[in-house]
Amino acid sequence: MSDWGVRIRVAVVGAGKGGRAIIQLLAESPAVEIVAVADVDAGAPGLLLACERGIPTVSEHRAVFRYTPDVVIEATGRREVLEDL
């Protein structure tokens, strides 16, 4: 929880090695709630971690908005995904 008692709702798009590292880091913060993780690869390391932690996962990047995040982190490194978000 932050000093104001509010958790920031975060979605992560891209769950490869970098996305997994971001998920691990954010999951340690009491001020952050990871509300969704997206990747087209069902075997992506970050998706597997999200499943282990009970975080919703989706295969289409725009689907993270169903979970009403305050912030979306684009971790695919793909310009077209960033522009589409």
C-alpha positions as CSV (number, residue, x, y, z in Angstrom):
1,M,0.0,0.0,0.0
2,S,1.2,3.5,-0.8
3,D,1.3,6.2,1.9
4,W,-2.1,7.2,0.7
5,G,-3.6,3.7,1.1
6,V,-4.0,3.2,-2.6
7,R,-2.5,0.5,-4.8
8,I,-1.6,1.3,-8.4
9,R,-3.2,-1.1,-10.8
10,V,-0.7,-2.2,-13.4
11,A,-0.9,-4.4,-16.5
12,V,2.1,-5.8,-18.2
13,V,2.1,-6.4,-22.0
14,G,4.9,-8.7,-23.0
15,A,5.9,-11.6,-20.7
16,G,9.2,-12.8,-22.0
17,K,12.3,-12.6,-19.9
18,G,12.1,-8.8,-19.5
19,G,8.4,-8.9,-18.7
20,R,8.9,-11.7,-16.2
21,A,11.6,-9.6,-14.4
22,I,9.2,-6.6,-14.3
23,I,6.4,-8.8,-12.9
24,Q,8.7,-10.1,-10.2
25,L,9.8,-6.6,-9.3
26,L,6.3,-5.2,-9.2
27,A,4.9,-8.1,-7.2
28,E,7.3,-7.2,-4.4
29,S,5.8,-3.7,-4.0
30,P,2.9,-3.3,-1.6
31,A,1.9,-0.2,-3.6
32,V,1.3,-2.2,-6.8
33,E,-1.4,-4.6,-7.8
34,I,-0.7,-6.4,-11.1
35,V,-4.1,-6.8,-12.6
36,A,-3.3,-8.5,-15.9
37,V,-0.4,-9.9,-18.0
38,A,-0.5,-10.3,-21.8
39,D,1.6,-12.3,-24.2
40,V,0.8,-14.1,-27.5
41,D,3.1,-17.0,-26.4
42,A,1.2,-19.2,-23.9
43,G,4.5,-20.5,-22.7
44,A,6.1,-17.1,-22.0
45,P,8.0,-17.1,-18.7
46,G,6.0,-14.1,-17.4
47,L,2.7,-15.7,-18.2
48,L,3.7,-18.8,-16.2
49,L,4.7,-16.7,-13.3
50,A,1.5,-14.7,-13.5
51,C,-0.5,-18.0,-13.4
52,E,1.5,-19.2,-10.4
53,R,0.6,-15.9,-8.6
54,G,-3.1,-15.9,-9.6
55,I,-2.7,-12.9,-11.9
56,P,-5.1,-12.9,-14.9
57,T,-3.5,-13.6,-18.2
58,V,-4.6,-12.8,-21.8
59,S,-3.2,-13.5,-25.2
60,E,-4.2,-10.2,-26.9
61,H,-2.5,-7.0,-25.6
62,R,-5.6,-4.7,-25.8
63,A,-7.5,-7.2,-23.6
64,V,-5.6,-5.9,-20.5
65,F,-7.9,-2.9,-20.5
66,R,-10.8,-5.1,-19.4
67,Y,-9.0,-5.1,-16.0
68,T,-9.0,-1.3,-15.7
69,P,-5.3,-0.7,-15.1
70,D,-4.0,2.7,-14.0
71,V,-0.8,2.0,-15.9
72,V,0.2,-0.3,-18.7
73,I,3.8,-1.3,-19.1
74,E,4.7,-2.3,-22.7
75,A,7.5,-4.9,-22.5
76,T,7.4,-6.5,-25.9
77,G,9.8,-4.0,-27.5
78,R,7.5,-4.0,-30.6
79,R,6.7,-0.6,-31.9
80,E,3.4,-1.7,-33.4
81,V,2.2,-3.0,-30.0
82,L,3.2,0.2,-28.2
83,E,1.4,2.3,-30.8
84,D,-1.7,0.1,-30.6
85,L,-1.9,0.5,-26.8
